[in-house]
Each structure stands twice: as C-alpha cells, then as structure tokens.
Amino acid sequence: MSLWFTASAAAPELIERWSLEPGEAGWLTSAVQLGFVVGTFLAAVLNLADLLPGRAYFVISAILGATANAALAAAPGFRTALLLRFLTGASLAGVYPPAMKMIATWFRSARGLAVGILIGSLTLGKGLPYLIRGLVGDDLTLLLLLSSLGAVAAAALVGVSYRDGPHPFERRPFSWSLAGSVLRHRETRLAIGGYLGHMWELYAMWTWAPAFIAASLSRSGGVVSRATGDLIAFGALATGALGCLWGGWASDRIGRERLVSLAMAASGACCLLVGAVYGQDPALLTLMTWTWGFFVVADSAQFSTLVTELAPPHAVGTALTLQTCLGFLLTAIPIQIVPFLAERWGWRWAFPILAAGPIAGIGAIRRLAGARAA
C-alpha cells in the first residue's frame, strides 16, 4: 500500500512540473480512489475474491500496481499521470480486500486483533511515501521507485510464504446475484453503512493533513524544515498503525460496535478541533494531528471484521470487496471538498465538514447493535 499516496507526497514537484492548481493535485489521489472503486466493483460483480486463489490474486495485483506507480516518473503530462494513478488504484483492489479475507482464514477468537494488525500495516505502508520523502528529499524518481519496490517485496513475500489458514470460507460457483444478496442482508448493510461514515473522513484526512501541516508550520513563525514537516505528516498517518492495534485489541474485549462508535466519536471531535492548532506551536500541531491519525483509522479494521462475521459465509470475499468499493467511491467527494474549503475560508475551517461522516456512522452502528441484540 506504499503506492497509494506517492503522488500526494510528491505533489509539490508535480504541481511545479505541470503547473497544477490545488484541485488538480487532489485528483492525483482521487484517481487512485476511483481506480480502486472500478477494480473492486468488477471484482465484486465477478466474485473474484471468492473464486480466485487469494495468493495469486494478491501477487499479480501488487506487481501491476508497482509497475503503474513507477511509470509515473516518466509521465509526459497530467492526463497520463491521472491514468497511471487510476491503474494503480485498480490494481490495489486485488491487494486490500483479498488480504483481509486471507488473514481471516487464520483466526476466529482473535480475528479483530488480527485484522487490526493487517490494517495497521496497510496504514503504515500508506504513510511510507512521506517518510521516504523526508529521508531522500525531492527526488521524485527515487520516491516512486522505492514505493514500488515495497509493493514488489510484498508480492514476493506473499507469493513465497502465504497459504490459507485452518478456517477457510465456503466457496460456491460464480453467481451474478452474489453482490445483491450481500446488500439485502440487513446486518451486513448496516455494517457497511457505518463504514461509509468512517470513510467520509478517513481519506480526506490522510490526503490533506500533510498540506494542512505544511501550511500551519509556515504560519507558526518558527523555522521548521520541510523534511521535519514531512516527518510530522508521516507520523500523522503512521500513528494510525498503533490505533489499529489498539482497536483490534479493544474490540475483542468490549465489542466491535462499541469500539467503532468510540473511535468515530474521538476522530469526529478532532475534525472539529484541529483548526484551533493551525499556525500554533509545532509541538501542539504534532500532538493534535497524531491524535487524530490514531483514532481516524482505529476502527477501520473492525468494520471489515464485522463484515466477515455478519455476511453469508459463501459471500465474505464479495461482501468485503463491495464494502470497500462503496467506501472508496464516497471518498472522492470529501477529497475534493476539503481543498475547496481551504482555498475559500482557509485551512482552519477546512476539516469540520468531515465530522458529518462519524456522526452518520455512529447512527448506523447503533441500529446494527439494536438489530443484533433483538
């Protein structure tokens, strides 16, 4: 997943190279989201995650994504870059949802923690481009190649070492109606609804928090290097890995519905409060954005775990794929709204609108808890 935010991390160089507007730079991430949506939609309709061996599906997809990402270094213009980012996202549709199903075959009693560790790893991977940039500077080609190397290494690791666990999910022949049967299942539908509220906030935060951090540091009056800003941005994403571990551990003890509601309440509060630290002391900025990064993804794995537990056993792969397809389709909207608000009203007021997602998500999960208790 180190492929996801390479264009966002390299945005200053790409903006200068192609004379982009802030909204156009946002499309470099939105194109990944939309590619992922198309990839997951096709996978859901064709039941790929329930028909293909997980290992082969993962390996081929990771290599294709690494290739598309590396090719960005030679892109002649913005339109080609958008196509390559779209192809990167479409390829990652064969990495993220299958990986959740693959790890779930190894766990039952501790599945929440196991999927939490997986999503924590994905979160750390998504932050890697900012760490690489902070370490190697403005070398766009090196950033892209090192990120692609991470995906190739993951493909090699899974290809050589992975096998399904002792709790495999039931397989059935291909059916056009499988995706529809998932959506007709009320409890699965409510879990997906909670996930959509979570996703309204998550990727807009991950995409634009680094830009918010850079703008805040420039207004704070102190002398802070861009490398330091990149490392703070990396931390804002990377602390989510710890949040995923905490979320997995806590959900297996207090229940998944309570955990996701608690995490969404905390991250929603951060949406409303983060503007107060804009232009303030860098230490306060770091504390606030890292706290937000911790909670914003702490619940992500547990929505997926809920789906593995609630969906019909023969459709778990399709349910996970459909869940991520709808969630990532939704993310394209707030990713475009946030820079619009920042340009019109300033970064201080760019993020409160994201709190609408956690509010709606908590409502869906409360209905799910009531349905499960009935």
Secondary structure, DSSP 8 states (H G I E B T S, - for coil): -TTTTHHHHTHHHHHHHHT--HHHHHHHHHHHHHHHHHHHHHHHHTTHHHHS-HHHHHHHHHHHHHHHHHHGGG--SHHHHHHHHHHHHHHHTTTHHHHHHHHHTT-STTHHHHHHHHHHHHHHHHHHHHHHHHHH-S-HHHHHHHHHHHHHHHHHHHHHH----SS--------TTHHHHHHH-HHHHHHHHHHHHHHHHHHHHHHHHHHHHHHHHHHSSS---HHHHHHHHHHHHHHHHHHHHHHHHHHHHH-HHHHHHHHHHHHHHHHHHGGGGTTS-HHHHHHHHHHHHHHHTTTHHHHHHHHHHHS-GGGHHHHHHHHHHHHHHHHHHHHHHHHHHHHHH-GGGSSGGGGHHHHHHHHHHHHHHHHHH-
